Amino acid sequence: MNYVIGHITVKDPAKWAEYRAQVPATLAPWQAELVFRGERLAVLGGTHAHSDTVVIRFPNAEAVDGWFNSAAYQALIPLRLAAADVDLISYAAG
């Protein structure tokens, strides 16, 4: 399994809601699953600048790359940039 974790600071709640509503359709062709979406409760150690986090599970690294580079997801990036500051990181589960 591979995961994409997004650390998020929302700038425009209306645009963020629009973006979030459209992301699931971009995940479906890649057999990806939204595992977790939540707001930061507390930073227990170190520092963390973002307020929200999302975790998406993919069957493999090829699916992560396919999703991120797909025309469907690439079309959403301008909306994402307008809506929030987002750091997206992919991870391989070991």
Residue frames as a rotation matrix with the C-alpha (Angstrom) as fourth column:
MET 1
0.576 0.817 0.000 0.00
0.817 -0.576 0.000 0.00
0.000 0.000 -1.000 0.00
ASN 2
-0.673 -0.677 0.297 0.97
0.669 -0.729 -0.145 3.57
0.314 0.101 0.944 -0.60
TYR 3
0.281 0.738 -0.614 -0.42
0.904 -0.417 -0.088 6.68
-0.321 -0.531 -0.784 1.02
VAL 4
-0.366 -0.288 0.885 -0.71
0.467 -0.879 -0.093 10.35
0.805 0.379 0.457 0.19
ILE 5
0.053 0.320 -0.946 -0.84
0.965 -0.259 -0.034 12.63
-0.256 -0.911 -0.323 3.18
GLY 6
-0.069 0.022 0.997 -1.90
0.512 -0.857 0.055 16.22
0.856 0.514 0.048 2.76
HIS 7
-0.352 -0.049 -0.935 -1.19
0.861 -0.409 -0.302 18.89
-0.368 -0.911 0.186 5.34
ILE 8
-0.155 0.555 0.817 -3.60
0.779 -0.441 0.447 21.75
0.608 0.705 -0.364 4.76
THR 9
-0.633 0.148 -0.760 -4.22
0.442 -0.736 -0.513 25.35
-0.635 -0.661 0.400 5.78
VAL 10
0.060 0.780 0.623 -7.49
0.998 -0.033 -0.054 26.59
-0.022 0.625 -0.780 4.30
LYS 11
-0.911 -0.356 -0.208 -7.43
0.335 -0.933 0.130 30.13
-0.240 0.049 0.969 2.84
ASP 12
-0.614 0.756 -0.228 -10.91
-0.778 -0.530 0.337 30.23
0.134 0.385 0.913 1.26
PRO 13
-0.628 0.348 0.696 -13.50
-0.260 0.749 -0.609 27.90
-0.733 -0.564 -0.380 2.84
ALA 14
0.469 0.862 -0.194 -15.95
-0.479 0.063 -0.876 28.12
-0.742 0.504 0.442 -0.08
LYS 15
0.329 -0.437 -0.837 -13.30
-0.891 0.150 -0.428 27.22
0.313 0.887 -0.340 -2.65
TRP 16
-0.736 -0.612 0.290 -11.96
-0.677 0.681 -0.280 24.50
-0.027 -0.402 -0.915 -0.36
ALA 17
-0.155 0.776 0.611 -15.44
-0.302 0.551 -0.778 22.95
-0.941 -0.305 0.149 -0.11
GLU 18
0.700 0.377 -0.606 -15.70
-0.658 0.013 -0.752 23.04
-0.276 0.926 0.257 -3.92
TYR 19
-0.164 -0.864 -0.476 -12.29
-0.900 0.329 -0.287 21.36
0.404 0.381 -0.832 -4.27
ARG 20
-0.739 -0.132 0.661 -13.08
-0.530 0.720 -0.448 18.68
-0.417 -0.681 -0.602 -1.67
ALA 21
0.261 0.937 0.234 -16.34
-0.449 0.332 -0.830 17.86
-0.855 0.111 0.507 -3.41
GLN 22
0.722 0.027 -0.692 -14.52
-0.691 0.090 -0.717 17.15
0.043 0.996 0.084 -6.68
VAL 23
-0.278 -0.955 0.100 -11.54
-0.960 0.281 0.014 15.11
-0.042 -0.092 -0.995 -5.43
PRO 24
-0.090 0.201 0.975 -13.34
-0.385 0.896 -0.220 11.77
-0.919 -0.395 -0.003 -4.84
ALA 25
0.890 0.456 0.014 -14.17
-0.148 0.318 -0.937 11.40
-0.431 0.831 0.350 -8.53
THR 26
0.458 -0.799 -0.390 -10.46
-0.794 -0.171 -0.583 11.74
0.400 0.577 -0.713 -9.35
LEU 27
-0.350 -0.605 0.716 -9.57
-0.881 0.472 -0.032 8.98
-0.319 -0.641 -0.698 -6.87
ALA 28
0.471 0.705 0.530 -12.04
-0.534 0.706 -0.466 6.33
-0.703 -0.064 0.709 -8.04
PRO 29
0.851 -0.112 -0.513 -10.21
-0.428 0.418 -0.801 5.29
0.304 0.902 0.307 -11.25
TRP 30
-0.104 -0.991 -0.078 -7.08
-0.595 0.125 -0.794 4.61
0.797 -0.036 -0.603 -9.18
GLN 31
0.358 0.369 -0.858 -8.80
0.373 0.786 0.493 2.44
0.856 -0.497 0.144 -6.56
ALA 32
-0.756 -0.617 0.217 -7.85
0.119 -0.456 -0.882 5.00
0.644 -0.641 0.419 -3.94
GLU 33
0.260 0.827 -0.499 -9.64
0.714 0.184 0.676 5.38
0.651 -0.532 -0.542 -0.63
LEU 34
-0.023 -0.165 0.986 -9.97
-0.462 -0.873 -0.157 8.35
0.887 -0.459 -0.056 1.69
VAL 35
-0.228 -0.174 -0.958 -8.78
0.605 0.745 -0.280 6.99
0.763 -0.643 -0.065 5.04
PHE 36
-0.002 0.115 -0.993 -8.84
0.946 -0.323 -0.039 10.07
-0.326 -0.939 -0.108 7.25
ARG 37
-0.224 -0.076 0.972 -9.68
0.411 -0.911 0.024 13.74
0.884 0.405 0.236 7.14
GLY 38
0.491 0.426 -0.760 -9.46
0.857 -0.077 0.510 15.87
0.159 -0.902 -0.402 10.25
GLU 39
0.616 -0.230 0.753 -8.53
-0.170 -0.973 -0.158 19.10
0.769 -0.030 -0.639 11.96
ARG 40
-0.413 -0.876 -0.248 -5.49
0.202 0.178 -0.963 19.42
0.888 -0.448 0.103 14.21
LEU 41
0.723 0.596 -0.348 -6.34
0.423 0.016 0.906 19.05
0.546 -0.803 -0.240 17.87
ALA 42
0.847 -0.532 0.013 -2.89
-0.321 -0.492 0.809 19.67
-0.424 -0.689 -0.588 19.34
VAL 43
0.448 -0.828 -0.338 0.79
-0.323 0.203 -0.924 19.56
0.834 0.523 -0.177 18.39
LEU 44
0.998 0.040 -0.049 2.29
0.025 0.462 0.886 17.19
0.058 -0.886 0.460 20.93
GLY 45
0.290 -0.955 -0.064 5.91
0.451 0.078 0.889 17.61
-0.844 -0.287 0.453 19.89
GLY 46
-0.626 -0.603 0.495 7.84
0.727 -0.221 0.650 19.78
-0.283 0.766 0.577 17.50
THR 47
-0.492 0.462 -0.738 6.02
-0.365 -0.879 -0.307 22.20
-0.790 0.119 0.601 15.23
HIS 48
-0.548 0.412 0.728 3.31
0.797 0.523 0.304 21.80
-0.255 0.746 -0.615 12.63
ALA 49
-0.946 0.039 -0.322 2.11
-0.091 -0.985 0.149 24.78
-0.311 0.170 0.935 10.64
HIS 50
-0.702 0.687 -0.188 -1.04
-0.255 0.004 0.967 23.33
0.665 0.727 0.173 9.08
SER 51
-0.496 0.620 0.608 -4.48
-0.845 -0.183 -0.503 22.99
-0.200 -0.763 0.614 10.63
ASP 52
0.608 0.782 0.138 -5.91
-0.681 0.603 -0.416 20.03
-0.409 0.159 0.899 8.68
THR 53
-0.639 -0.763 0.098 -4.71
-0.609 0.579 0.541 16.66
-0.470 0.286 -0.835 7.44
VAL 54
0.624 0.741 -0.250 -5.97
-0.757 0.493 -0.429 14.15
-0.195 0.457 0.868 4.88
VAL 55
-0.520 -0.720 0.459 -4.77
-0.521 0.693 0.497 10.59
-0.677 0.019 -0.736 4.32
ILE 56
0.554 0.632 -0.542 -5.53
-0.815 0.279 -0.508 8.72
-0.170 0.723 0.669 1.09
ARG 57
-0.089 -0.539 0.838 -4.63
-0.253 0.826 0.504 5.05
-0.963 -0.167 -0.210 0.52
PHE 58
0.357 0.079 -0.931 -3.59
-0.934 0.017 -0.357 3.78
-0.012 0.997 0.079 -2.92
PRO 59
0.980 0.069 0.187 -2.93
-0.077 0.996 0.037 0.18
-0.183 -0.051 0.982 -3.98
ASN 60
0.321 -0.918 0.233 0.58
0.904 0.370 0.216 0.99
-0.284 0.141 0.948 -5.27
ALA 61
-0.292 -0.561 -0.774 2.99
0.297 -0.823 0.484 3.77
-0.909 -0.089 0.407 -6.26
GLU 62
-0.893 -0.019 0.450 1.86
0.450 -0.093 0.888 3.64
0.025 0.996 0.091 -9.88
ALA 63
0.084 0.994 0.066 -1.67
0.928 -0.103 0.357 4.50
0.362 0.031 -0.932 -8.79
VAL 64
0.277 -0.073 -0.958 -0.38
0.603 -0.763 0.232 7.47
-0.748 -0.642 -0.167 -6.77
ASP 65
-0.708 -0.641 -0.296 1.53
0.146 -0.543 0.827 8.78
-0.691 0.542 0.478 -9.79
GLY 66
-0.697 0.509 0.505 -1.37
0.659 0.176 0.732 8.07
0.284 0.842 -0.458 -12.13
TRP 67
0.342 0.862 -0.374 -3.83
0.939 -0.326 0.107 9.92
-0.030 -0.388 -0.921 -9.93
PHE 68
0.133 -0.321 -0.938 -1.61
0.404 -0.847 0.347 12.94
-0.905 -0.424 0.017 -9.30
ASN 69
-0.779 -0.553 -0.294 -0.68
-0.054 -0.409 0.911 13.29
-0.624 0.726 0.289 -12.98
SER 70
-0.357 0.725 0.589 -4.16
0.899 0.438 0.006 12.54
-0.253 0.532 -0.808 -14.32
ALA 71
-0.698 0.194 0.689 -5.94
0.301 -0.794 0.528 15.21
0.650 0.576 0.496 -16.33
ALA 72
0.358 0.927 -0.111 -8.82
0.461 -0.072 0.885 15.07
0.812 -0.368 -0.453 -13.83
TYR 73
0.499 -0.202 -0.843 -6.65
0.835 -0.147 0.530 15.88
-0.231 -0.968 0.095 -10.82
GLN 74
-0.615 -0.783 0.091 -4.38
0.774 -0.577 0.261 18.33
-0.152 0.231 0.961 -12.63
ALA 75
-0.294 0.602 0.742 -7.50
0.421 -0.616 0.666 20.31
0.858 0.508 -0.072 -13.57
LEU 76
0.714 0.623 -0.320 -8.24
0.522 -0.170 0.836 20.76
0.466 -0.764 -0.446 -9.85
ILE 77
-0.107 -0.862 -0.495 -4.83
0.993 -0.063 -0.105 22.10
0.059 -0.502 0.863 -8.88
PRO 78
-0.670 -0.139 0.730 -5.60
0.220 -0.975 0.016 25.78
0.709 0.171 0.684 -9.67
LEU 79
0.405 0.868 0.287 -8.68
-0.190 -0.227 0.955 25.55
0.894 -0.441 0.073 -7.44
ARG 80
0.607 -0.258 -0.752 -6.61
0.742 0.524 0.419 23.84
0.286 -0.812 0.509 -4.70
LEU 81
-0.476 -0.878 0.054 -3.99
0.821 -0.466 -0.330 26.59
0.315 -0.113 0.942 -4.87
ALA 82
-0.443 0.402 0.801 -6.66
-0.157 -0.915 0.372 29.28
0.883 0.039 0.469 -4.55
ALA 83
0.551 0.828 -0.104 -8.42
-0.119 0.201 0.972 27.45
0.826 -0.523 0.210 -1.72
ALA 84
0.976 -0.180 0.124 -5.58
-0.077 0.248 0.966 26.36
-0.205 -0.952 0.229 0.56
ASP 85
0.031 -0.992 -0.121 -1.90
-0.973 -0.003 -0.231 25.94
0.229 0.125 -0.965 1.21
VAL 86
0.909 0.335 0.247 -1.35
-0.371 0.921 0.118 22.20
-0.189 -0.199 0.962 0.83
ASP 87
-0.306 -0.949 -0.080 1.74
-0.944 0.291 0.156 20.05
-0.124 0.123 -0.985 1.25
LEU 88
0.833 0.543 -0.107 1.18
-0.553 0.814 -0.177 16.64
-0.009 0.207 0.978 -0.40
ILE 89
-0.317 -0.937 0.146 3.59
-0.937 0.333 0.103 13.82
-0.145 -0.104 -0.984 0.39
SER 90
0.614 0.472 -0.632 3.48
-0.568 0.821 0.062 10.23
0.548 0.321 0.772 -0.82
TYR 91
-0.159 -0.596 0.787 4.61
-0.945 0.323 0.053 7.37
-0.286 -0.735 -0.615 1.40
ALA 92
-0.085 0.072 -0.994 5.25
-0.405 0.909 0.100 3.67
0.910 0.411 -0.048 0.91
ALA 93
0.614 0.329 0.718 3.92
-0.789 0.225 0.572 1.56
0.026 -0.917 0.398 3.78
GLY 94
-0.278 -0.871 -0.406 6.48
-0.765 0.456 -0.455 -0.88
0.581 0.184 -0.793 5.04
